[in-house]
């Protein structure tokens, strides 16, 4: 389903079922450690999706372990992201020569827990959320805001290698086009200095899920 909001350069594999018969690499088993059963199921199914996505890129299976901030560490020459929530697992990958980064996030289509919106929404975003809720109340716009901001971080961190908070980007959402724009309020560090401050993404709400995605293109002067 998430492939609907990603460009053709991206290979996406998702599932609403558990895929537990995949053989984990030793590094992945070490990474799991003594994780609880819920985490083991999420991890294993996400790796099954990643194996399929790598295969569609013409690449062999590879261990996918997490980096310092929980980000998946992909094989050289690959960019991508993993997401999971209750009843959904997904992976989206692209060759690094075609895209600079991919961010995806999936959330249940439900209001955010009490108190969370105050932690993630900037003052200028709240009137927009209220306006959207009046126009299209079936969408949980607070959850979509959270989902979209997660995708921003997922394209930011592998390049910037530093933290980006929810307050460090301000979003506008287009309900007709099912797109969003995110303006970064902090500069890219030197490693990402050529990337724009304005990021664009797409979103989808269907079958109890809220999905968001960003495919970050290369600046003209930094293409691999």
N, C-alpha and C positions, 0 to 999 in steps of 0.2 A: 504493500500500500504506500509506503513512504517514497517509492520511486516516482510517484506522481508529482512530487514537489521538488524533484532533483533533476538536473540537466542530464543529457544523454552520456556525458563523459563519466558519470558516476554509476557504479554497479551497486545495487541495493538488494539486500536479502533480509526479509523479515518473516516472523512467524508468530502465531498466537498459540502454538503448542510447544511443549517441552521436547527438546532434542537431546537426550541424555546418553545416546549410544556412541557419541564421538569419543575417540581416543585422545586424551589430553597428553601433551608433551610433558616431560619431567619438569621443566621450568614452570609450566602452568600448574602442575600439581603442587609444587612448592609454594607458588604464589597463593594458592587456595588455603594451604595450611589446614587449620582446624575450623574452617568456616562452617557456619550453620547450614542446614540443608537448603533453606531458601536461597542463600547466597550461592551455594554450589550449583543449584539448578539454573539460576540466572547466568552465572559465569559459564557453565558448560554449554547452555543453549546459545549464548552469544558467540562462543567460540565456534560452534557448529555453523552459525550464520557467517562468521568471518571466513571459515574454510571455504564455504561455497562462493563467497564474494571473491576471494583470492583466485579460486579456480576459474571464475568467469573473466578475470583479468589475465588468465593464462599463466598464473603463478602457482608454485607448489604450496602445500600446507606449511605453516610456520608458527612457532609458539608466539602467542600474543599475551604478554604480561603487562602489568600496569607500571607507569612511571611514577615520578615523585608526587604528582597531584592526582593520581588515579587515572590519568590518560592512557589509552592503549598505546603500546609501542609497536609500530608497524614495521614491516620489512623496509629496507632501504628502497627508495623510489616509490613508496606508497603513502598516501594520506587518507585519512578517514576518521570515522567515529563509530562508537557503539552506544546504544541506548537500550534501556529496559524499564518497564514498569509492570504493574500487575497485569498478567495475561498478554504481554507483548514483549518481544525481543527483536532488535534490528541492528544491522550493520550496513554502513555505506562506505565504499572505497573508490578511489580514483588513482590514476598514475600521477606522480608528482610533476611530471612534465606537462600535464594538462591542466591541473588545478593546484593552487597553493594550499588549499585546505578544505575540509568538509566538516560541517557540524550538523548533527541531528539530535533531536530530543523527542521523546514520547512521554506523555502524561495522561492520566485518566481524565476524562471530560467531567470534571466535578469542581466545585469551588475550592480554592485554596483553604487549608486549615486556618482557623482563626488566628490572627496576628501576623501571618506570613506576608500578606500584601504590604503591610507597613515596613517590612524589612527589604522588600525588593522594588517597590514602585517609587519613582521620584515624584515630587509634588506636581510637576507639569504633566505627568502621565495619568494621574488619577481622574481629572476631568474627562480625558479621552475615554477611559474605561467606563465611566458613568454614561457618557454619550453613546458609546457602542452598545452598552447593556440595554439602554432604552430602545435603540433601533433594532437590535437582534438579541433578545434575551435568551434564546436557546443556547448561545455560545457562552462559555464561562471565560470571559475575557481576562480575568485575573490569572487564571491558569495558563492561558495563552501567552500572557506577558512573561510569566515565569519560564515557560517552555522556550520562547524565543530568546530570552536572555541566556538560557543555558547553551543554546547553539552558538551564541556570540563567544562565550568563554571557550567553547570547544574548538573554534577556529583561531582564537586569539592565542591560547596558551602554547600550543606546539611551536608557534613562531616566536612569540614574545618571551616565553619561559619565565613569566612573572604573573602575579595575581591580577585579576580584573574583577572588581566587585559589581554587584547588581546596580549600585548607584553610579557606576562609571560609564554607563551608556543610557541614552534616552531613546525611547521607541515611539514611532508612529505606526499605526496599523491601518491597512486599507481593507475594509470588509468586503468590498465588491471584487477586487482583484485577488483577494486572498494572499496578500503580500505584506511585508513589513520592512521598515527601514530603521536602522539603528545608528545613531550618531555617537561615536566614541567621544567621551569627555576627557580622556587622558590620551597623551600622544603614544603612538607606537614607539617602543624602544628601538635602538639602532638596528637590531635584527629585522625589524619590520617597517623601517622608516619609509619605504616606498609604497606601503599599503595605504589605502584611503581611510579617512575618518568615518566615512559613511558606508555601512554595510547593508546589503539587501538580502532578504530571505523570503521564503514562502511558507504557508501554513495550510493545514487541513484539519478539519474536525469531522470525524465519521466513526460510526460503530463504537461509540463509547471512548474514543481516543482523541487526544489533541496532539498533533504532530507539527514540528517546525524544522526547517532545514536552511542552511546557508552553504552555498558553494562559492568559495573564495577564489577569484581568478588571479592570475599573476599580473602584476604591473608590467607594462610593456618592456621596461628595461631590466626586469629581473627574472624573465622566463628561463626555466632550467633547460 
